[in-house]
Each structure stands twice: as C-alpha cells, then as structure tokens.
Amino acid sequence: MDSKFFTRASLCIALLFVMVNAHTNAAPRANSTIVIPPAGQFYHAVYPGGITGEEDDLTLADVTSYETTVGKSAAWIYFSHNWYRDRAFPLATATWIRDHGATPYIRLMLRGGAENLPNRPFQLYKILRGRFDNDLRAWARAARDFGSPIIVEYGAEMNGNWFPWNGKWNGGKIRDGYGDPKFPDGPERFRDAYRHIIDVMRAEGADNLTWGFHVNGGDFPPRAWNRFEKYYPGDAYVDWLGVSVYGAQTPQDDWCDPFRDALDTAYPRLDALAPTKPIFVLEFGVTDGNPLCDQAAWAHNALADLTSGRWARVKGFSWWNETWQNDGDPAHDTDMRVQGNPALASEFQTFVGNNANVLGQLQFQTAR
C-alpha cells in the first residue's frame, strides 16, 4: 500500500507504531482495546515451544531464547489451556507473560488428552447443556480479575478432524439431530457451543477478553458440510479471524505446500466471511529436515509475502516455534525452532528483527 495515500492522522499513528519495538513493564488497563496496526504494519508473535508437546509447558527461557534469536519481542505469547489437566484460569502462565511485557493469548482447549477421537469428557452437547458453566464462570471471573487484556479462543482449527470439536465427532453432516434441519449438525453444535461459552463469560463481566475464531487453512475432511464458514458463530461473538498455515510438519511428510498457495486459498474465504474483522496468521511453521522443502526458503517466501502486504487484511503473524519427537529415531523429530537453524534465524532477523514495520508489542486504546 502506497504511503502517499495516508492521511496526516494515519501517518502519525504509523510513526507511533514504528517507535514501539521493545516491551515495557506497564500493563494496559482491563478496559483497553487492542489497536489494529495501520496499513503496511504487522504484529509479531510466537508460540515459543515447550518440551512435552502439550502446548502448555512453555517457559520464560523459551520466549527469551526465541526473541533473542529473532531480534524482536513478541506482541503476544500463545499457549494452550488444556482442561484434561485442570479447569482453572492459567493465572501463573498469564502473569509471567504479562510481566515480560507481552499479552497472553490463551487457546481454551476443552478436550481429553487424545487427538483424532471423540471428546467424551467435553462433548459439545455437554457444553450446550451447561455442564461446565460453573467452571466457565470461575474462569471468566479470574480472567476479569487479571486486570489487563487477554486474547482467547475456543476450539482452534475446528474444521480439522484431529480436534474433537470438529463436526465429524459431533454429528457431522447429519441435519435432523439438532437445531436447524437445513444446517449440518456438527458445525452447528460447535457454533452454538462457542456462543454459549462467550455468553457465560460475558455475563461474569470478562470484558477484557478479545475473542479469536481460529480456522485451519484447509478443511479436513474436505467436504462442503465441513467448510470453516459453517462453524462461524457470528460477528457479535468474534473480534479476530485467525488461520493456521503449515508446510511439512514432520521429516516424513510426503507433502510441503508453499505458504502462499495455502493462504491464497483461505484468505478470500476469510475476507468474505467477516469483512470488518482483522485477520491474523495465528500459526505458521515448517519443520527442518523434510526433503520436499527447505525450511529457510519456505519461511523466506512466507515472511516476504506477509510483510509485503499481499493479503491486505492480515495484520499479524505468529510462528510455531516447537520441536517434538515422532518416534524413536531422532532423524524423524520435528524441529520448527528458529534457534535450531541458522539459515532460518537469518530470515527472521531480516524480515522481523530488522523490519520496523513488524511490531513487537501490542498497542492499546483505553476507553474513557
């Protein structure tokens, strides 16, 4: 986007954003709202990785190692709150993230421990019947009392059948078991459960929560009833749209789609789904060691496209900076860590660390 078309006011805003590249210790107030970056600028964030693969054991050392390597702080730090461990608001993790100067982004994961299976402890019909309302109310009160902004989502990548809130496990394409007979039951149950969770939390005064609707870039299974549009709870319930886009996730994967191809497919659908909502690439990454794609080259192309403004409504991105074991052979381990590949680190330093248009801290506007 050509800067000569900026108004004087928008230029002032843009200059303010450029100057903020490091964290400060002052936490924003609970009634602050997140300011969406002006055209040509982007928030930078990360899931910094843990050691168990559970997405909830991240540490400050993980964050600082990533940020030091990249050369830019993270505006938000992304992690999962797994209800198979406990249902209480993850205060300790959220607190150290805030103390570090970032904003917590919490994936609210009402699930058992396994993937690719029905979610028997937390099935969608149980959410809809209010089985967890007391837990949700307590979570909301603790989030409210946290006293500063939090970003939160329920049901990440709901159009992917690896997660138990996907429609496959909740009625699928059947239309006569729940709700509107013209609508597939699986996505409809998810949509209504998402609305229910937010209604319960809003009733407790948790107005410091920014709600994300986070889809996978591709629909799995690739069926009309499972398109991510079917799951959308509506503009009244969603603040941000988000998408996951990955290349190969293991060295053994027999595919490695280019980032551009995947987002070019998903972006027009997101653009049409909610034209007034900002879009974020909430997860992206590719493993080292897959012969079908070079990790640094894949990231180079992704970051070049993202920071060029190819997708005008994309306002930020978050790398999935994790390593995990796939079997007993270390050569088969997944490694998406920027710290693990100097060539990958160099790409991030160029496009993120040394780029004043990539912002390392959220900006806020406080309601009067």
C-alpha positions as CSV (number, residue, x, y, z in Angstrom):
1,M,0.0,0.0,0.0
2,D,1.4,3.4,-1.1
3,S,2.2,5.6,1.9
4,K,1.4,8.8,-0.2
5,F,-2.2,8.0,0.3
6,F,-2.0,8.1,4.1
7,T,-3.8,11.0,5.8
8,R,-1.7,13.1,8.2
9,A,-3.5,11.4,11.1
10,S,-2.7,7.9,9.8
11,L,0.9,8.9,9.3
12,C,1.1,9.9,12.9
13,I,-0.3,6.6,14.0
14,A,2.1,4.7,11.8
15,L,5.1,6.6,13.3
16,L,3.9,5.8,16.8
17,F,3.8,2.1,15.9
18,V,7.3,2.1,14.4
19,M,8.8,3.6,17.5
20,V,7.5,0.7,19.7
21,N,9.7,-2.3,19.1
22,A,10.5,-3.3,22.7
23,H,8.4,-4.4,25.7
24,T,7.7,-2.1,28.5
25,N,6.7,-3.1,32.0
26,A,3.5,-1.1,32.2
27,A,0.5,-3.4,31.8
28,P,-2.5,-1.9,29.9
29,R,-5.7,-1.4,31.8
30,A,-8.5,-4.0,31.6
31,N,-10.8,-1.7,29.7
32,S,-8.1,-1.2,27.0
33,T,-8.8,-2.4,23.4
34,I,-6.2,-3.6,21.0
35,V,-5.4,-1.2,18.2
36,I,-5.1,-2.8,14.8
37,P,-1.9,-1.8,13.0
38,P,-2.2,0.7,10.1
39,A,-1.7,-0.5,6.6
40,G,1.8,-1.9,6.0
41,Q,2.5,-2.8,9.6
42,F,2.0,-6.1,11.4
43,Y,2.1,-7.6,14.9
44,H,4.7,-10.3,15.5
45,A,4.0,-13.1,18.0
46,V,5.0,-16.6,18.8
47,Y,4.2,-19.9,20.4
48,P,7.7,-20.3,22.0
49,G,7.6,-24.1,22.4
50,G,7.8,-26.5,25.4
51,I,9.3,-29.9,25.9
52,T,6.2,-32.2,26.2
53,G,4.2,-31.3,23.1
54,E,1.2,-30.4,25.3
55,E,1.5,-26.7,24.3
56,D,1.1,-25.6,27.9
57,D,4.6,-26.1,29.4
58,L,6.3,-23.0,27.9
59,T,8.8,-21.1,29.9
60,L,10.2,-17.6,30.0
61,A,13.5,-19.1,28.9
62,D,11.7,-20.4,25.8
63,V,10.5,-16.9,25.0
64,T,13.7,-15.0,25.6
65,S,15.7,-17.6,23.5
66,Y,13.4,-17.1,20.6
67,E,13.2,-13.3,20.9
68,T,17.0,-13.0,21.2
69,T,17.5,-15.1,18.1
70,V,14.9,-13.2,16.0
71,G,15.8,-9.8,17.3
72,K,12.3,-8.7,18.1
73,S,10.0,-9.1,21.1
74,A,6.6,-10.9,20.7
75,A,3.5,-8.9,21.0
76,W,1.5,-11.9,22.3
77,I,2.6,-15.3,23.5
78,Y,0.4,-18.1,22.5
79,F,-0.3,-21.3,24.6
80,S,-2.9,-23.9,25.3
81,H,-5.0,-24.3,28.5
82,N,-5.8,-28.0,28.5
83,W,-8.9,-28.9,30.5
84,Y,-7.7,-32.5,30.8
85,R,-5.1,-31.1,33.3
86,D,-7.3,-28.6,35.2
87,R,-10.1,-26.1,34.5
88,A,-8.9,-23.1,36.5
89,F,-7.7,-20.0,34.7
90,P,-4.0,-20.4,34.0
91,L,-3.0,-17.4,36.2
92,A,0.7,-18.3,36.7
93,T,1.5,-18.5,33.0
94,A,-0.6,-15.5,32.1
95,T,1.1,-13.5,34.8
96,W,4.7,-14.1,33.8
97,I,3.8,-13.4,30.2
98,R,2.3,-10.1,31.2
99,D,5.3,-9.3,33.5
100,H,7.6,-10.0,30.5
101,G,5.7,-7.2,28.6
102,A,3.6,-9.4,26.2
103,T,-0.1,-10.2,26.1
104,P,-1.3,-13.7,26.9
105,Y,-3.1,-15.5,24.0
106,I,-4.9,-18.5,25.5
107,R,-6.2,-21.4,23.5
108,L,-9.1,-22.6,25.6
109,M,-8.9,-26.4,25.0
110,L,-11.9,-28.3,26.4
111,R,-10.6,-31.7,25.5
112,G,-9.3,-35.0,26.7
113,G,-5.7,-35.9,26.1
114,A,-6.0,-37.7,22.7
115,E,-6.5,-36.5,19.2
116,N,-8.5,-38.0,16.3
117,L,-11.1,-39.3,18.8
118,P,-14.5,-38.1,20.1
119,N,-14.2,-35.7,23.0
120,R,-16.2,-37.7,25.5
121,P,-15.4,-35.6,28.7
122,F,-16.2,-32.3,27.0
123,Q,-18.5,-33.2,24.1
124,L,-20.3,-30.2,22.5
125,Y,-23.7,-31.3,23.7
126,K,-22.5,-31.2,27.3
127,I,-21.2,-27.6,26.8
128,L,-24.6,-26.7,25.4
129,R,-26.4,-28.2,28.3
130,G,-24.4,-26.1,30.8
131,R,-22.4,-29.0,32.3
132,F,-19.4,-26.7,32.6
133,D,-21.0,-23.4,33.3
134,N,-19.7,-23.2,36.8
135,D,-16.1,-23.8,35.6
136,L,-16.6,-21.3,32.8
137,R,-17.9,-18.7,35.2
138,A,-14.9,-19.2,37.5
139,W,-12.5,-19.0,34.6
140,A,-14.2,-15.8,33.4
141,R,-14.0,-14.2,36.9
142,A,-10.3,-15.0,37.2
143,A,-9.7,-13.6,33.7
144,R,-11.7,-10.5,34.6
145,D,-9.7,-10.0,37.8
146,F,-6.4,-10.5,35.9
147,G,-7.0,-6.8,35.2
148,S,-5.5,-6.4,31.8
149,P,-6.3,-7.5,28.2
150,I,-6.2,-11.2,27.2
151,I,-6.7,-12.8,23.8
152,V,-8.6,-16.1,23.9
153,E,-10.1,-18.6,21.5
154,Y,-12.1,-21.7,21.9
155,G,-11.9,-24.7,19.5
156,A,-8.8,-24.0,17.5
157,E,-8.8,-25.3,13.9
158,M,-12.4,-26.6,14.3
159,N,-12.5,-27.6,10.6
160,G,-9.7,-30.1,11.2
161,N,-10.8,-33.6,12.3
162,W,-7.7,-34.1,14.6
163,F,-9.5,-32.0,17.2
164,P,-12.6,-33.4,19.0
165,W,-14.7,-30.3,18.5
166,N,-14.6,-30.9,14.7
167,G,-18.0,-31.7,13.2
168,K,-17.0,-35.2,12.4
169,W,-17.2,-36.1,16.1
170,N,-20.4,-34.2,16.8
171,G,-23.0,-35.1,14.2
172,G,-21.1,-34.4,11.0
173,K,-23.3,-33.7,8.0
174,I,-26.5,-35.1,9.6
175,R,-29.1,-32.3,9.6
176,D,-32.0,-33.7,11.7
177,G,-30.5,-34.4,15.1
178,Y,-30.0,-30.9,16.3
179,G,-31.2,-27.4,15.6
180,D,-31.8,-26.1,12.1
181,P,-32.7,-29.0,9.7
182,K,-31.1,-27.1,6.9
183,F,-27.7,-26.9,8.7
184,P,-25.2,-29.7,9.3
185,D,-25.4,-30.7,13.0
186,G,-21.6,-31.0,13.7
187,P,-20.7,-27.4,12.7
188,E,-24.0,-26.1,14.2
189,R,-23.2,-27.6,17.6
190,F,-19.8,-26.1,17.6
191,R,-21.1,-22.7,16.6
192,D,-23.7,-22.7,19.4
193,A,-21.2,-24.1,22.0
194,Y,-18.8,-21.2,21.1
195,R,-21.6,-18.7,21.5
196,H,-22.6,-20.3,24.8
197,I,-19.0,-20.1,26.2
198,I,-18.8,-16.4,25.3
199,D,-22.2,-15.6,26.7
200,V,-21.4,-17.2,30.0
201,M,-18.1,-15.3,30.3
202,R,-19.6,-12.0,29.3
203,A,-22.2,-12.4,31.9
204,E,-19.4,-12.5,34.5
205,G,-18.0,-9.2,33.2
206,A,-15.0,-10.6,31.5
207,D,-14.9,-7.7,29.1
208,N,-11.1,-7.7,28.8
209,L,-11.2,-10.7,26.5
210,T,-10.5,-10.4,22.8
211,W,-12.1,-13.4,21.1
212,G,-10.5,-15.1,18.1
213,F,-12.1,-17.5,15.6
214,H,-9.2,-19.7,14.5
215,V,-9.6,-22.0,11.5
216,N,-7.3,-24.3,9.7
217,G,-6.3,-23.2,6.2
218,G,-7.7,-26.3,4.7
219,D,-10.9,-28.2,5.6
220,F,-10.3,-31.8,6.8
221,P,-12.4,-33.7,5.8
222,P,-12.6,-31.6,2.6
223,R,-16.4,-31.7,2.4
224,A,-19.0,-29.0,1.9
225,W,-20.5,-29.5,5.3
226,N,-17.1,-29.1,7.0
227,R,-16.1,-25.8,5.4
228,F,-14.9,-23.4,8.1
229,E,-17.7,-20.9,7.2
230,K,-20.2,-23.4,8.6
231,Y,-18.7,-23.0,12.1
232,Y,-18.7,-19.2,12.3
233,P,-20.6,-18.0,15.4
234,G,-21.2,-14.5,14.0
235,D,-19.7,-11.1,14.2
236,A,-21.2,-10.4,17.6
237,Y,-19.1,-13.1,19.1
238,V,-15.8,-12.7,17.2
239,D,-13.2,-10.0,17.4
240,W,-10.4,-11.5,15.3
241,L,-10.3,-14.1,12.5
242,G,-7.2,-16.4,12.5
243,V,-5.8,-19.1,10.4
244,S,-3.2,-21.8,10.6
245,V,-0.9,-22.5,7.6
246,Y,1.8,-25.1,7.8
247,G,4.3,-26.7,5.5
248,A,5.6,-30.2,6.2
249,Q,5.2,-30.9,9.9
250,T,7.5,-34.0,10.1
251,P,10.5,-35.0,8.1
252,Q,8.5,-37.9,6.7
253,D,5.5,-35.9,5.4
254,D,5.0,-36.6,1.7
255,W,3.8,-33.0,1.1
256,C,5.1,-29.5,1.7
257,D,2.6,-26.9,0.4
258,P,4.0,-23.4,-0.2
259,F,2.7,-20.8,2.3
260,R,1.4,-18.6,-0.5
261,D,-0.6,-21.3,-2.1
262,A,-2.3,-22.2,1.1
263,L,-3.1,-18.7,2.2
264,D,-4.2,-17.6,-1.3
265,T,-6.9,-20.3,-1.0
266,A,-8.0,-19.5,2.6
267,Y,-7.8,-15.7,2.5
268,P,-10.7,-14.9,0.1
269,R,-12.9,-17.1,2.2
270,L,-12.0,-15.3,5.4
271,D,-12.3,-12.0,3.7
272,A,-15.8,-12.8,2.6
273,L,-16.8,-14.4,5.9
274,A,-16.4,-11.3,8.1
275,P,-15.4,-8.2,6.1
276,T,-15.0,-6.0,9.2
277,K,-12.7,-8.3,11.2
278,P,-8.9,-8.2,11.2
279,I,-7.2,-11.4,10.1
280,F,-4.1,-12.9,11.7
281,V,-2.0,-15.9,10.8
282,L,-2.2,-17.4,14.3
283,E,0.0,-20.4,13.5
284,F,2.5,-21.0,10.7
285,G,5.6,-23.1,10.5
286,V,7.5,-25.9,8.7
287,T,9.9,-28.5,10.0
288,D,13.6,-28.8,9.2
289,G,14.8,-32.0,7.5
290,N,12.0,-32.7,5.1
291,P,13.4,-33.3,1.6
292,L,10.5,-31.7,-0.2
293,C,11.1,-28.2,1.1
294,D,13.9,-26.2,2.5
295,Q,12.9,-24.7,5.9
296,A,14.6,-21.4,5.5
297,A,13.4,-20.9,1.9
298,W,9.8,-21.8,2.9
299,A,10.0,-19.2,5.7
300,H,11.6,-16.6,3.5
301,N,8.8,-16.8,1.0
302,A,6.1,-16.7,3.7
303,L,7.6,-13.8,5.5
304,A,8.3,-11.9,2.3
305,D,4.7,-12.2,1.3
306,L,3.3,-11.4,4.7
307,T,5.4,-8.3,5.2
308,S,4.7,-7.1,1.6
309,G,1.0,-6.7,2.3
310,R,0.0,-9.3,-0.3
311,W,-3.1,-10.1,1.9
312,A,-4.3,-6.6,2.9
313,R,-6.3,-7.6,5.9
314,V,-3.7,-9.8,7.5
315,K,-2.5,-7.7,10.5
316,G,0.0,-10.0,12.2
317,F,1.5,-13.5,12.4
318,S,2.7,-16.0,15.0
319,W,5.4,-18.6,14.3
320,W,5.0,-22.1,15.9
321,N,8.5,-22.4,17.4
322,E,8.4,-26.0,18.7
323,T,10.3,-29.3,18.4
324,W,8.9,-32.7,19.2
325,Q,9.6,-36.4,18.9
326,N,7.7,-38.5,16.4
327,D,9.1,-42.0,17.0
328,G,12.3,-43.4,18.4
329,D,14.5,-42.2,15.6
330,P,16.0,-38.7,16.2
331,A,16.2,-38.1,12.5
332,H,12.4,-38.2,12.4
333,D,12.0,-35.5,15.0
334,T,10.1,-32.3,14.1
335,D,12.0,-29.1,14.6
336,M,10.5,-25.7,13.8
337,R,12.6,-23.8,16.2
338,V,14.3,-20.7,14.8
339,Q,17.1,-21.3,17.2
340,G,17.8,-24.7,15.6
341,N,18.6,-23.5,12.1
342,P,21.0,-20.5,11.4
343,A,19.6,-20.1,7.9
344,L,16.0,-19.9,9.3
345,A,17.2,-17.4,12.0
346,S,18.7,-15.2,9.4
347,E,15.4,-15.0,7.5
348,F,13.6,-14.0,10.7
349,Q,16.2,-11.4,11.5
350,T,15.8,-9.9,8.1
351,F,12.0,-9.8,7.9
352,V,11.1,-9.5,11.5
353,G,14.0,-8.3,13.7
354,N,15.3,-5.6,11.4
355,N,11.9,-4.6,10.0
356,A,10.5,-1.5,11.7
357,N,7.0,-2.3,10.2
358,V,6.9,-5.6,12.2
359,L,5.8,-4.6,15.7
360,G,6.9,-6.4,18.9
361,Q,4.3,-5.0,21.2
362,L,0.5,-4.6,21.1
363,Q,-0.8,-1.0,21.1
364,F,-3.9,-0.2,23.1
365,Q,-6.6,2.4,23.3
366,T,-8.2,3.0,26.7
367,A,-11.9,3.6,27.0
368,R,-12.7,6.8,28.8
